[in-house]
Amino acid sequence: MKTYGTAALEPFVDDVWIATRPQKFYGFEVGTRMTVVRLSDGGLFVHCPVALDDATRSALRKLGPVRAVAASSLFHHLYVGQWMEAYPDARFCPCPGLERKRSDLAWGPILGDTPLDAYSADIDQALFTARFEKEVVFFHRASRTLICADALLNLTHHPLRSTRIGGYLMGNTAPGKGYLERIAVRDRALGRRQVDQILQWDIDAIVLAHGGLVPNGGREALREAYRWL
């Protein structure tokens, strides 16, 4: 991760861009990251939207029309209202339970194991609701990229030293490692089944919301993170 909150969008792999921003969680700086995928029909799929400033809106306009926005974790919803106002024709999809937590927002279909028609030609998805965030993860087939929010923290590879220290104290020495991960998974049997389903994808790269990216070897990183299940 070369920058931290200075670029509207950065290219990651072909047809995939990221926007990395500062974000505190209960006072602890963990950062957050949005992923944008350009679909084969030219539209855009947006994962975990960040604050929508003019620079970000301009960068998106150059890429294509926003077709679908996924709020794929119970904790990634803060800026969805801004996006609904800016892109009223897009589909806005919450993870299970977020439609109740943010009942003030006009949601579309609740995310599950089946992708929406708006992006199904390019992206697969799978439930990871064994975790308390009730997450749904995505896979961009063309670039072999797994896109997730909280399923794989990587804080010891964060640009801020204080965050790296915090990650180390949590045992987060590699993507998805650490004692908090074992607390996050509430149903281990379900978690094992859901991880095994995700591992069926031919994953190379991983975009995650908090910490360093995984540019290659993603399937093995995921397998190792949840080997304990």
C-alpha positions in Angstrom: 0.0 0.0 0.0 1.9 3.0 -1.3 -0.4 5.7 -0.1 -2.8 6.3 2.7 -5.8 8.4 2.0 -4.1 10.6 -0.6 -5.4 9.2 -3.9 -9.0 9.1 -5.0 -8.6 5.7 -6.6 -5.5 3.6 -7.2 -5.2 0.7 -9.7 -4.7 -2.7 -8.1 -5.1 -5.3 -10.9 -6.8 -5.1 -14.3 -10.3 -3.5 -13.9 -9.9 -3.3 -10.1 -9.2 -0.1 -8.2 -8.9 0.7 -4.5 -9.4 3.7 -2.3 -7.6 3.6 1.1 -8.7 6.0 3.8 -8.1 6.6 7.5 -10.8 5.2 9.8 -11.0 4.7 13.5 -12.8 1.8 15.2 -13.5 2.5 18.9 -10.7 5.0 18.9 -8.1 2.7 17.2 -6.9 3.6 13.7 -7.5 0.6 11.5 -8.0 2.4 8.2 -10.6 1.3 5.6 -10.5 0.4 1.9 -13.1 0.6 -0.9 -12.8 -1.6 -3.9 -14.2 -0.7 -7.4 -14.5 -3.3 -10.1 -15.2 -2.4 -13.7 -17.6 -5.0 -15.1 -17.5 -6.4 -18.6 -20.5 -4.3 -19.6 -18.7 -1.1 -18.5 -20.6 -0.6 -15.2 -19.0 -0.4 -11.8 -19.3 -2.6 -8.8 -18.4 -0.8 -5.5 -17.5 -2.7 -2.3 -17.5 -1.0 1.1 -17.9 2.6 0.0 -15.8 5.3 1.6 -16.7 8.9 2.0 -17.8 10.3 -1.4 -15.7 13.5 -2.0 -15.4 15.4 -5.3 -12.2 13.7 -6.3 -13.6 10.2 -5.8 -16.7 11.1 -7.7 -14.7 12.5 -10.6 -12.5 9.4 -10.7 -15.5 7.1 -10.8 -17.1 9.2 -13.6 -14.0 8.4 -15.7 -14.4 4.7 -15.1 -18.1 4.2 -15.8 -21.6 4.3 -14.2 -22.0 2.9 -10.7 -24.3 -0.1 -11.0 -24.1 -1.9 -7.6 -22.8 -1.0 -4.1 -22.2 -3.7 -1.6 -22.1 -3.0 2.1 -20.8 -6.4 2.9 -20.2 -6.2 6.7 -22.2 -4.9 9.6 -19.5 -2.3 10.2 -19.1 -0.9 6.7 -22.2 1.3 6.3 -21.2 4.8 7.4 -21.1 6.4 4.0 -23.8 4.5 2.1 -26.3 7.3 2.5 -24.0 9.6 0.6 -23.8 7.1 -2.3 -27.5 6.6 -2.4 -28.0 10.3 -2.9 -25.3 10.5 -5.6 -26.3 7.3 -7.5 -30.0 6.8 -7.1 -30.1 4.3 -10.1 -27.6 1.9 -8.5 -28.5 -1.2 -6.5 -27.5 -1.0 -2.8 -27.2 -4.3 -1.1 -26.5 -5.0 2.6 -25.1 -8.0 4.3 -27.7 -10.0 6.4 -28.8 -7.9 9.4 -27.5 -4.6 8.1 -31.0 -3.8 6.7 -32.2 -3.8 10.4 -29.2 -2.0 11.8 -29.6 0.8 9.2 -33.3 0.7 8.6 -33.1 4.4 7.7 -31.6 3.5 4.4 -33.5 2.3 1.3 -31.8 -1.0 0.7 -32.1 -3.3 -2.3 -31.7 -7.1 -2.1 -29.9 -8.6 0.9 -26.6 -10.2 0.0 -26.4 -14.0 -0.1 -24.5 -16.7 -2.0 -26.0 -15.7 -5.3 -24.7 -12.6 -7.1 -27.0 -10.0 -8.5 -27.7 -10.0 -12.2 -26.0 -6.5 -12.3 -22.6 -8.1 -11.8 -23.1 -11.9 -12.0 -21.3 -12.1 -15.3 -18.0 -11.1 -13.6 -18.3 -11.6 -9.9 -19.1 -14.5 -7.6 -20.0 -14.1 -3.9 -20.3 -16.3 -0.8 -21.6 -15.9 2.7 -19.2 -15.7 5.6 -21.9 -15.2 8.2 -20.2 -17.5 10.8 -18.3 -14.3 11.7 -20.1 -11.7 13.9 -19.8 -9.1 11.1 -22.2 -11.3 9.0 -19.9 -10.7 6.1 -20.3 -11.6 2.4 -17.1 -11.9 0.3 -16.7 -11.5 -3.5 -14.5 -13.0 -6.2 -13.6 -11.2 -9.4 -13.1 -14.0 -11.8 -11.0 -12.3 -14.5 -8.4 -11.0 -12.1 -8.7 -13.9 -9.6 -9.2 -11.4 -6.8 -10.9 -12.1 -3.5 -12.6 -8.9 -2.2 -13.4 -8.9 1.5 -14.0 -6.4 4.4 -13.2 -7.8 7.8 -12.6 -11.5 7.1 -8.8 -11.0 6.8 -7.3 -8.3 9.0 -3.6 -7.5 8.1 -2.7 -4.8 10.6 0.9 -5.5 11.0 1.3 -4.5 7.4 -0.4 -1.1 7.9 1.4 2.1 7.0 0.9 3.6 10.5 3.4 2.4 13.2 0.9 2.7 16.0 -1.5 0.4 14.1 1.2 -2.1 13.3 2.0 -2.3 17.0 -1.7 -2.8 17.9 -1.9 -5.5 15.3 1.2 -7.3 16.7 -0.3 -7.2 20.2 -3.4 -8.9 18.8 -1.3 -11.6 17.3 -2.3 -10.3 13.8 1.1 -11.3 12.3 -0.4 -12.3 8.9 -3.7 -11.9 7.0 -6.5 -13.3 9.2 -4.2 -14.3 12.1 -4.7 -13.4 15.7 -6.8 -14.2 18.7 -9.6 -11.8 17.8 -10.3 -13.9 14.7 -11.2 -16.9 16.9 -13.6 -14.7 18.8 -15.1 -13.3 15.6 -16.2 -16.7 14.4 -19.3 -17.5 16.4 -20.2 -20.8 14.7 -17.1 -22.9 13.9 -18.8 -25.7 12.0 -20.6 -23.2 9.8 -17.3 -21.2 9.5 -15.5 -24.3 8.2 -18.1 -25.0 5.6 -18.2 -21.3 4.4 -14.4 -21.1 4.2 -14.2 -24.3 2.3 -16.7 -22.9 -0.2 -14.7 -19.7 -0.6 -11.5 -21.8 -1.1 -13.1 -23.4 -4.2 -12.4 -20.1 -6.0 -9.0 -19.8 -7.9 -7.9 -16.9 -5.7 -4.6 -15.2 -6.4 -4.8 -11.6 -5.0 -6.9 -10.3 -2.0 -8.2 -6.9 -1.4 -9.1 -6.4 2.3 -10.4 -3.4 4.1 -7.9 -3.1 7.0 -4.2 -3.3 6.5 -1.8 -4.6 3.8 -3.0 -6.0 0.5 -2.2 -9.6 -0.6 -1.0 -9.2 -4.2 -0.6 -13.0 -4.8 -0.8 -16.3 -3.0 -4.2 -15.4 -1.7 -5.8 -18.9 -1.6 -3.0 -20.2 0.6 -3.2 -17.1 2.8 -6.9 -17.7 3.3 -6.3 -21.4 3.9 -3.6 -20.7 6.5 -5.7 -18.0 8.3 -8.5 -20.4 8.9 -6.6 -23.7 9.3 -7.7 -23.7 13.0 -11.4 -24.1 12.1 
